[in-house]
Amino acid sequence: MEQLKPPNSFCFKRNLVENWQTWIQTFDLYLIATGIDKVKCATFLHVAGDDAIKVFDNTDFDDDVDDFEVLKEKFREYCEPRKNITYLRHMFFRRAQGLKNPLNLDD
């Protein structure tokens, strides 16, 4: 199916988690629609773009370079990093509400 247009390159800017989830779903649908099976990894890197190739080059794959599920998992780990709960709690408790007199009561 050569008439199907591949998804746009993956955007590594702004909300990386949301961009990843949307882009990988679109890419999976593209693979199914085109019937691409044996060249999934190469197609993934070609369609994802230059920034994805840089991430790929700096990632350790332990001889699983041609396994598409491993490739997807490595990119998911890169795009959806673990959250530091301690830091998030610290930021929550440091918040400033900024309301001196919320009920407009006279002092």
N, CA, C and O atoms as a MOPAC input file, in Angstrom:
PM7 MOZYME 1SCF
protein

 N      0.83100 1    -1.18000 1     0.00000 1
 C      0.00000 1     0.00000 1     0.00000 1
 C      0.87300 1     1.23900 1     0.00000 1
 O      1.06900 1     1.87200 1     1.03700 1
 N      1.37500 1     1.57000 1    -1.12200 1
 C      2.27800 1     2.70700 1    -1.21600 1
 C      1.57300 1     4.04900 1    -1.14100 1
 O      2.23700 1     5.07200 1    -0.97500 1
 N      0.24400 1     4.08200 1    -1.25700 1
 C     -0.46000 1     5.34800 1    -1.22000 1
 C     -0.65600 1     5.86500 1     0.20800 1
 O     -1.04100 1     7.02000 1     0.38700 1
 N     -0.40600 1     5.05300 1     1.21000 1
 C     -0.53300 1     5.50800 1     2.59300 1
 C      0.66900 1     6.35000 1     2.98700 1
 O      1.81600 1     5.95500 1     2.78100 1
 N      0.39200 1     7.49900 1     3.54700 1
 C      1.45200 1     8.40400 1     3.99000 1
 C      1.88100 1     8.01400 1     5.40100 1
 O      1.02900 1     7.84200 1     6.27200 1
 N      3.18400 1     7.87000 1     5.64600 1
 C      3.63100 1     7.54400 1     7.01000 1
 C      3.36100 1     8.71700 1     7.95000 1
 O      3.21100 1     9.85100 1     7.49400 1
 N      3.29800 1     8.46000 1     9.24600 1
 C      3.09400 1     9.56400 1    10.19200 1
 C      4.24300 1    10.55600 1    10.13100 1
 O      5.33700 1    10.22100 1     9.67900 1
 N      3.99500 1    11.77100 1    10.58400 1
 C      5.04600 1    12.78800 1    10.63500 1
 C      6.15100 1    12.35000 1    11.58700 1
 O      5.95600 1    11.43700 1    12.38900 1
 N      7.30600 1    12.99500 1    11.50100 1
 C      8.40800 1    12.69700 1    12.41400 1
 C      7.96700 1    12.93100 1    13.84900 1
 O      7.11200 1    13.77500 1    14.11900 1
 N      8.55900 1    12.17600 1    14.76200 1
 C      8.21900 1    12.30300 1    16.17700 1
 C      8.73100 1    13.63500 1    16.70700 1
 O      9.86400 1    14.02200 1    16.42300 1
 N      7.91000 1    14.33400 1    17.47200 1
 C      8.26900 1    15.64200 1    18.02300 1
 C      8.80000 1    15.46900 1    19.44700 1
 O      8.07300 1    15.02500 1    20.33500 1
 N     10.06300 1    15.81900 1    19.65600 1
 C     10.68900 1    15.71000 1    20.97200 1
 C     10.54100 1    16.98800 1    21.78600 1
 O     11.29600 1    17.19900 1    22.73600 1
 N      9.60100 1    17.83300 1    21.44100 1
 C      9.39600 1    19.10400 1    22.13500 1
 C      8.08000 1    19.07300 1    22.89600 1
 O      7.23500 1    18.21100 1    22.65400 1
 N      7.91100 1    20.01100 1    23.81100 1
 C      6.70700 1    20.18600 1    24.62400 1
 C      6.39300 1    18.94900 1    25.45700 1
 O      7.26300 1    18.46100 1    26.17800 1
 N      5.19200 1    18.44100 1    25.37600 1
 C      4.75300 1    17.32400 1    26.22400 1
 C      5.20400 1    16.00000 1    25.61500 1
 O      4.50800 1    15.42500 1    24.77800 1
 N      6.35400 1    15.52800 1    26.03400 1
 C      6.96600 1    14.34000 1    25.45000 1
 C      6.12700 1    13.08500 1    25.67600 1
 O      6.02100 1    12.24800 1    24.77900 1
 N      5.53900 1    12.94400 1    26.84300 1
 C      4.74600 1    11.75000 1    27.14900 1
 C      3.52800 1    11.67700 1    26.22700 1
 O      3.27200 1    10.63700 1    25.62000 1
 N      2.79400 1    12.75100 1    26.12100 1
 C      1.60000 1    12.76900 1    25.27300 1
 C      1.97500 1    12.59600 1    23.80600 1
 O      1.31000 1    11.85500 1    23.08100 1
 N      3.02800 1    13.26800 1    23.36300 1
 C      3.48400 1    13.13300 1    21.97200 1
 C      3.83600 1    11.68200 1    21.66700 1
 O      3.48300 1    11.16700 1    20.60600 1
 N      4.53600 1    11.01600 1    22.59800 1
 C      4.94200 1     9.62700 1    22.38400 1
 C      3.72500 1     8.71600 1    22.25800 1
 O      3.64500 1     7.90900 1    21.33200 1
 N      2.79100 1     8.84100 1    23.17400 1
 C      1.62900 1     7.95500 1    23.17400 1
 C      0.82000 1     8.09400 1    21.88200 1
 O      0.37100 1     7.09700 1    21.31600 1
 N      0.63700 1     9.31600 1    21.42400 1
 C     -0.11500 1     9.54400 1    20.19400 1
 C      0.66800 1     9.05300 1    18.98400 1
 O      0.11100 1     8.39600 1    18.10400 1
 N      1.95700 1     9.37000 1    18.93800 1
 C      2.75800 1     9.02100 1    17.75600 1
 C      2.91100 1     7.51700 1    17.61200 1
 O      2.79500 1     6.99900 1    16.50100 1
 N      3.17000 1     6.79500 1    18.70600 1
 C      3.38800 1     5.35000 1    18.58600 1
 C      2.09900 1     4.64600 1    18.19100 1
 O      2.13900 1     3.65300 1    17.46500 1
 N      0.96700 1     5.13700 1    18.65100 1
 C     -0.30500 1     4.55000 1    18.23100 1
 C     -0.51700 1     4.75900 1    16.72600 1
 O     -0.94700 1     3.84600 1    16.02100 1
 N     -0.21600 1     5.95500 1    16.24700 1
 C     -0.33100 1     6.24900 1    14.81700 1
 C      0.62800 1     5.38100 1    14.01000 1
 O      0.26400 1     4.88600 1    12.94300 1
 N      1.84100 1     5.19400 1    14.50400 1
 C      2.83300 1     4.38100 1    13.81000 1
 C      2.41500 1     2.91300 1    13.76100 1
 O      2.55700 1     2.26200 1    12.72600 1
 N      1.90000 1     2.39100 1    14.87400 1
 C      1.42000 1     1.00300 1    14.89100 1
 C      0.30600 1     0.79300 1    13.86800 1
 O      0.27500 1    -0.22300 1    13.17300 1
 N     -0.59900 1     1.75100 1    13.78100 1
 C     -1.67200 1     1.66000 1    12.78600 1
 C     -1.10600 1     1.69500 1    11.36400 1
 O     -1.59800 1     0.99700 1    10.47700 1
 N     -0.08200 1     2.50200 1    11.15600 1
 C      0.57400 1     2.58000 1     9.84600 1
 C      1.20200 1     1.23600 1     9.48600 1
 O      1.08600 1     0.78900 1     8.34500 1
 N      1.87000 1     0.58200 1    10.45200 1
 C      2.47900 1    -0.72600 1    10.19200 1
 C      1.42900 1    -1.76700 1     9.82600 1
 O      1.63400 1    -2.56700 1     8.91200 1
 N      0.32400 1    -1.75700 1    10.52600 1
 C     -0.74900 1    -2.71000 1    10.24400 1
 C     -1.33100 1    -2.44800 1     8.85100 1
 O     -1.53500 1    -3.37900 1     8.07200 1
 N     -1.59300 1    -1.18300 1     8.55000 1
 C     -2.23300 1    -0.83600 1     7.27800 1
 C     -1.35100 1    -1.13800 1     6.07400 1
 O     -1.85800 1    -1.50700 1     5.01500 1
 N     -0.04500 1    -0.98900 1     6.22100 1
 C      0.86000 1    -1.20400 1     5.09100 1
 C      1.35600 1    -2.63700 1     5.00500 1
 O      1.88800 1    -3.04500 1     3.97300 1
 N      1.18900 1    -3.41100 1     6.08000 1
 C      1.65500 1    -4.79100 1     6.07400 1
 C      3.15100 1    -4.91700 1     6.26300 1
 O      3.72200 1    -5.97600 1     6.00000 1
 N      3.79300 1    -3.85500 1     6.71300 1
 C      5.24100 1    -3.89700 1     6.96000 1
 C      5.47900 1    -4.78100 1     8.17300 1
 O      4.92700 1    -4.52900 1     9.24400 1
 N      6.29800 1    -5.81700 1     8.01200 1
 C      6.51000 1    -6.72800 1     9.12600 1
 C      7.98500 1    -6.92600 1     9.43200 1
 O      8.39800 1    -6.76300 1    10.58000 1
 N      8.77100 1    -7.26500 1     8.45800 1
 C     10.16900 1    -7.62100 1     8.69300 1
 C     11.08600 1    -6.42400 1     8.85500 1
 O     12.20900 1    -6.57800 1     9.33600 1
 N     10.65200 1    -5.26300 1     8.47500 1
 C     11.51500 1    -4.08200 1     8.53700 1
 C     10.94400 1    -3.02600 1     9.48300 1
 O     11.08900 1    -1.82600 1     9.24800 1
 N     10.30300 1    -3.47900 1    10.54200 1
 C      9.65000 1    -2.56200 1    11.47600 1
 C     10.62300 1    -1.57800 1    12.11900 1
 O     10.34800 1    -0.37900 1    12.17000 1
 N     11.75700 1    -2.07600 1    12.61000 1
 C     12.71100 1    -1.21200 1    13.30500 1
 C     13.27300 1    -0.13400 1    12.38400 1
 O     13.35300 1     1.03600 1    12.75800 1
 N     13.65800 1    -0.53800 1    11.18800 1
 C     14.20500 1     0.43300 1    10.23700 1
 C     13.13800 1     1.44500 1     9.83100 1
 O     13.42500 1     2.63500 1     9.70500 1
 N     11.92000 1     0.97800 1     9.62700 1
 C     10.83200 1     1.88700 1     9.26600 1
 C     10.53800 1     2.84300 1    10.41200 1
 O     10.31900 1     4.03400 1    10.19400 1
 N     10.53400 1     2.32200 1    11.62900 1
 C     10.30500 1     3.15000 1    12.81400 1
 C     11.31200 1     4.29500 1    12.87800 1
 O     10.93000 1     5.45500 1    13.03300 1
 N     12.59600 1     3.96700 1    12.75800 1
 C     13.63900 1     4.99000 1    12.86100 1
 C     13.58300 1     5.97300 1    11.69600 1
 O     13.81700 1     7.16800 1    11.87800 1
 N     13.27800 1     5.48100 1    10.51200 1
 C     13.18500 1     6.36100 1     9.34400 1
 C     12.03100 1     7.34900 1     9.50000 1
 O     12.18700 1     8.54200 1     9.23700 1
 N     10.88600 1     6.85000 1     9.92300 1
 C      9.71200 1     7.70700 1    10.05000 1
 C      9.83700 1     8.64300 1    11.24700 1
 O      9.40500 1     9.79300 1    11.17300 1
 N     10.41900 1     8.17200 1    12.35200 1
 C     10.53100 1     8.98700 1    13.56300 1
 C     11.44300 1    10.19400 1    13.36400 1
 O     11.21100 1    11.23600 1    13.97700 1
 N     12.45700 1    10.08600 1    12.53800 1
 C     13.28800 1    11.24500 1    12.22500 1
 C     14.66800 1    11.22900 1    12.86600 1
 O     15.04900 1    10.28600 1    13.55900 1
 N     15.40700 1    12.31200 1    12.60900 1
 C     16.80200 1    12.42300 1    13.03600 1
 C     16.97400 1    12.40600 1    14.55600 1
 O     17.91400 1    11.79400 1    15.06300 1
 N     16.08000 1    13.06900 1    15.28500 1
 C     16.20400 1    13.08300 1    16.74500 1
 C     16.03700 1    11.68100 1    17.32500 1
 O     16.70400 1    11.32300 1    18.29600 1
 N     15.15200 1    10.89400 1    16.73400 1
 C     14.95300 1     9.51300 1    17.20100 1
 C     16.18700 1     8.66600 1    16.91600 1
 O     16.54200 1     7.80300 1    17.71900 1
 N     16.83200 1     8.89600 1    15.80500 1
 C     18.05600 1     8.15400 1    15.47600 1
 C     19.15600 1     8.48100 1    16.48600 1
 O     19.93200 1     7.60100 1    16.85900 1
 N     19.23100 1     9.73900 1    16.93100 1
 C     20.21800 1    10.11900 1    17.94600 1
 C     19.93800 1     9.40700 1    19.26000 1
 O     20.86500 1     8.94100 1    19.92200 1
 N     18.65700 1     9.31900 1    19.64600 1
 C     18.29200 1     8.58200 1    20.86400 1
 C     18.65200 1     7.10900 1    20.70700 1
 O     19.19100 1     6.50000 1    21.63100 1
 N     18.35800 1     6.53600 1    19.54500 1
 C     18.66200 1     5.13700 1    19.25300 1
 C     20.16400 1     4.86800 1    19.36300 1
 O     20.57700 1     3.86700 1    19.94600 1
 N     20.97500 1     5.76100 1    18.80200 1
 C     22.42600 1     5.58200 1    18.82300 1
 C     22.99600 1     5.63300 1    20.23500 1
 O     24.05500 1     5.05800 1    20.48900 1
 N     22.31800 1     6.30600 1    21.15400 1
 C     22.81100 1     6.44900 1    22.52900 1
 C     22.10300 1     5.52600 1    23.51200 1
 O     22.15000 1     5.75800 1    24.72000 1
 N     21.44700 1     4.48200 1    23.00900 1
 C     20.71200 1     3.54300 1    23.85300 1
 C     21.33200 1     2.15900 1    23.72200 1
 O     21.70800 1     1.74000 1    22.62700 1
 N     21.43700 1     1.44900 1    24.84400 1
 C     21.99000 1     0.09800 1    24.86900 1
 C     20.86000 1    -0.91100 1    24.64300 1
 O     19.87100 1    -0.90700 1    25.37600 1
 N     21.00300 1    -1.77900 1    23.62900 1
 C     19.96400 1    -2.73000 1    23.27400 1
 C     20.31700 1    -4.18400 1    23.58200 1
 O     19.46000 1    -5.05000 1    23.40300 1
 N     21.51200 1    -4.49300 1    24.02700 1
 C     21.90300 1    -5.86400 1    24.39900 1
 C     21.51900 1    -6.89600 1    23.33500 1
 O     20.80300 1    -7.84800 1    23.64400 1
 N     21.96600 1    -6.73300 1    22.11700 1
 C     21.74500 1    -7.67400 1    21.00500 1
 C     20.28100 1    -7.79500 1    20.57200 1
 O     19.94800 1    -8.70300 1    19.81100 1
 N     19.41400 1    -6.92000 1    21.02700 1
 C     18.01000 1    -6.95000 1    20.61700 1
 C     17.68100 1    -5.79400 1    19.67500 1
 O     16.56200 1    -5.28100 1    19.69100 1
 N     18.63200 1    -5.38700 1    18.86900 1
 C     18.45400 1    -4.22900 1    17.99400 1
 C     17.33000 1    -4.45000 1    16.99200 1
 O     16.64800 1    -3.49500 1    16.62100 1
 N     17.12300 1    -5.66600 1    16.55100 1
 C     16.10800 1    -5.93200 1    15.53600 1
 C     14.75900 1    -6.34100 1    16.12000 1
 O     13.84400 1    -6.67500 1    15.36700 1
 N     14.61700 1    -6.32300 1    17.42800 1
 C     13.34500 1    -6.66700 1    18.06600 1
 C     12.52000 1    -5.39200 1    18.23500 1
 O     12.88400 1    -4.50300 1    19.00400 1
 N     11.41400 1    -5.31500 1    17.51200 1
 C     10.60500 1    -4.10000 1    17.49600 1
 C      9.99400 1    -3.78800 1    18.86400 1
 O      9.90500 1    -2.62300 1    19.24800 1
 N      9.57600 1    -4.81500 1    19.59500 1
 C      8.97800 1    -4.57900 1    20.91200 1
 C     10.00900 1    -4.00100 1    21.88100 1
 O      9.67500 1    -3.13500 1    22.69000 1
 N     11.25100 1    -4.46600 1    21.81000 1
 C     12.31800 1    -3.91500 1    22.65100 1
 C     12.57700 1    -2.45800 1    22.26400 1
 O     12.75300 1    -1.60800 1    23.13600 1
 N     12.60000 1    -2.16900 1    20.97000 1
 C     12.80700 1    -0.80100 1    20.49600 1
 C     11.70300 1     0.11400 1    21.01900 1
 O     11.98500 1     1.21000 1    21.50500 1
 N     10.45800 1    -0.32400 1    20.92500 1
 C      9.33800 1     0.48700 1    21.42600 1
 C      9.44900 1     0.70600 1    22.93400 1
 O      9.18000 1     1.80200 1    23.42700 1
 N      9.84300 1    -0.32700 1    23.65800 1
 C      9.97400 1    -0.21400 1    25.11200 1
 C     11.07700 1     0.77200 1    25.49400 1
 O     10.90400 1     1.56200 1    26.42200 1
 N     12.20400 1     0.73300 1    24.79100 1
 C     13.30400 1     1.66100 1    25.08000 1
 C     12.87400 1     3.10700 1    24.82300 1
 O     13.20500 1     3.99800 1    25.60600 1
 N     12.14500 1     3.34500 1    23.74200 1
 C     11.66700 1     4.69500 1    23.45500 1
 C     10.58600 1     5.10700 1    24.45800 1
 O     10.51000 1     6.27900 1    24.82700 1
 N      9.75500 1     4.16900 1    24.90300 1
 C      8.75400 1     4.49700 1    25.91500 1
 C      9.44700 1     4.90500 1    27.20900 1
 O      9.04100 1     5.87300 1    27.85300 1
 N     10.49300 1     4.17300 1    27.59500 1
 C     11.24600 1     4.52100 1    28.80100 1
 C     11.89000 1     5.89800 1    28.67300 1
 O     11.96800 1     6.64200 1    29.65100 1
 N     12.34700 1     6.23700 1    27.47900 1
 C     12.96100 1     7.53800 1    27.25200 1
 C     11.91400 1     8.65200 1    27.32100 1
 O     12.16500 1     9.70800 1    27.90100 1
 N     10.74700 1     8.41500 1    26.73100 1
 C      9.72200 1     9.45200 1    26.63600 1
 C      8.85400 1     9.55500 1    27.87700 1
 O      8.27600 1    10.61100 1    28.13700 1
 N      8.75100 1     8.48400 1    28.64600 1
 C      7.93500 1     8.48400 1    29.85300 1
 C      8.80800 1     8.12700 1    31.05800 1
 O      8.67400 1     7.04200 1    31.62300 1
 N      9.69900 1     9.03600 1    31.44800 1
 C     10.61200 1     8.71100 1    32.54800 1
 C      9.84500 1     8.53000 1    33.86100 1
 O      8.72300 1     9.01200 1    34.01700 1
 N     10.47800 1     7.82800 1    34.79200 1
 C      9.86300 1     7.61500 1    36.09700 1
 C      9.74200 1     8.94800 1    36.82300 1
 O     10.59000 1     9.82800 1    36.67700 1
 N      8.69600 1     9.08200 1    37.59200 1
 C      8.46100 1    10.31000 1    38.34100 1
 C      9.13900 1    10.21400 1    39.70400 1
 O      9.12100 1     9.16300 1    40.34500 1
 N      9.72700 1    11.30600 1    40.13200 1
 C     10.36100 1    11.37900 1    41.44100 1
 C      9.30200 1    11.84300 1    42.43900 1
 O      9.04000 1    13.03900 1    42.56600 1
 N      8.70300 1    10.89800 1    43.13700 1
 C      7.59400 1    11.18500 1    44.04900 1
 C      8.03200 1    12.13900 1    45.16600 1
 O      7.28000 1    13.03900 1    45.54000 1
 N      9.23400 1    11.94700 1    45.69300 1
 C      9.72200 1    12.81100 1    46.76800 1
 C      9.78900 1    14.26000 1    46.29900 1
 O      9.36300 1    15.16700 1    47.01500 1
 N     10.31500 1    14.47600 1    45.11200 1
 C     10.40400 1    15.83200 1    44.56900 1
 C      9.01600 1    16.41600 1    44.32200 1
 O      8.77200 1    17.58200 1    44.62900 1
 N      8.11300 1    15.62100 1    43.77400 1
 C      6.75900 1    16.11300 1    43.49700 1
 C      6.03800 1    16.49500 1    44.79100 1
 O      5.32200 1    17.49600 1    44.82300 1
 N      6.21700 1    15.71300 1    45.85200 1
 C      5.62200 1    16.06300 1    47.14600 1
 C      6.22100 1    17.35500 1    47.69100 1
 O      5.51100 1    18.21200 1    48.21600 1
 N      7.53400 1    17.47900 1    47.55800 1
 C      8.21100 1    18.69400 1    48.01200 1
 C      7.64200 1    19.92000 1    47.30100 1
 O      7.35100 1    20.93000 1    47.94200 1
 N      7.48600 1    19.83600 1    45.99700 1
 C      6.94600 1    20.96900 1    45.23200 1
 C      5.49400 1    21.25500 1    45.63000 1
 O      5.08200 1    22.41400 1    45.68100 1
 N      4.72500 1    20.21200 1    45.90800 1
 C      3.33400 1    20.39300 1    46.32000 1
 C      3.24700 1    21.13900 1    47.64800 1
 O      2.45700 1    22.07200 1    47.78900 1
 N      4.05900 1    20.72800 1    48.61900 1
 C      3.98800 1    21.34200 1    49.94200 1
 C      4.65200 1    22.71800 1    49.99800 1
 O      4.45500 1    23.44600 1    50.97100 1
 N      5.42000 1    23.08800 1    49.00000 1
 C      6.03500 1    24.41800 1    48.93900 1
 C      5.14200 1    25.43000 1    48.23000 1
 O      5.49800 1    26.60400 1    48.13600 1
 N      4.01400 1    25.00200 1    47.74000 1
 C      3.14600 1    25.89100 1    46.97400 1
 C      2.70800 1    27.08600 1    47.81600 1
 O      2.64500 1    27.01900 1    49.04400 1
 N      2.41600 1    28.14900 1    47.14000 1
 C      1.90700 1    29.34400 1    47.80700 1
 C      0.52700 1    29.63400 1    47.23700 1
 O      0.37200 1    29.85900 1    46.03700 1
 N     -0.47800 1    29.62600 1    48.11700 1
 C     -1.83100 1    29.82200 1    47.64900 1
 C     -2.12500 1    31.27000 1    47.30300 1
 O     -2.91100 1    31.53900 1    46.39400 1
 N     -1.52200 1    32.18600 1    47.99300 1
 C     -1.61900 1    33.59300 1    47.62800 1
 C     -2.92600 1    34.28400 1    47.98100 1
 O     -3.18500 1    35.36700 1    47.45700 1
 N     -3.75100 1    33.72500 1    48.82800 1
 C     -5.00100 1    34.36800 1    49.22800 1
 C     -4.87400 1    34.85400 1    50.67100 1
 O     -4.83900 1    34.04700 1    51.60000 1
 N     -4.80700 1    36.17200 1    50.85600 1
 C     -4.67200 1    36.71000 1    52.19900 1
 C     -6.00900 1    36.71700 1    52.91500 1
 O     -6.09700 1    36.36300 1    54.09100 1
 N     -7.02900 1    37.11300 1    52.21600 1
 C     -8.33300 1    37.24100 1    52.83200 1
 C     -9.37600 1    36.65500 1    51.85900 1
 O    -10.05900 1    37.41500 1    51.17300 1
 N     -9.50700 1    35.34500 1    51.78900 1
 C    -10.35300 1    34.74200 1    50.77300 1
 C    -11.83400 1    35.05000 1    50.94200 1
 O    -12.56800 1    35.03000 1    49.95400 1
 N    -12.29600 1    35.32900 1    52.13900 1
 C    -13.72100 1    35.59500 1    52.35800 1
 C    -14.04100 1    37.09100 1    52.35600 1
 O    -15.17700 1    37.48400 1    52.62600 1
 N    -13.06500 1    37.90800 1    52.05900 1
 C    -13.20800 1    39.37000 1    52.05200 1
 C    -13.73100 1    39.89900 1    53.37900 1
 O    -14.55900 1    40.80900 1    53.41100 1
 N    -13.24900 1    39.33100 1    54.46100 1
 C    -13.62900 1    39.80200 1    55.78400 1
 C    -12.77300 1    40.98700 1    56.17000 1
 O    -11.59600 1    41.05800 1    55.81800 1
 N    -13.36500 1    41.91300 1    56.89000 1
 C    -12.58300 1    43.06200 1    57.36100 1
 C    -11.69100 1    42.60400 1    58.50300 1
 O    -12.10500 1    41.81800 1    59.35600 1
 N    -10.45100 1    43.10900 1    58.50700 1
 C     -9.48200 1    42.69800 1    59.52000 1
 C     -9.77600 1    43.34900 1    60.80000 1
 O     -9.06800 1    43.12900 1    61.78200 1

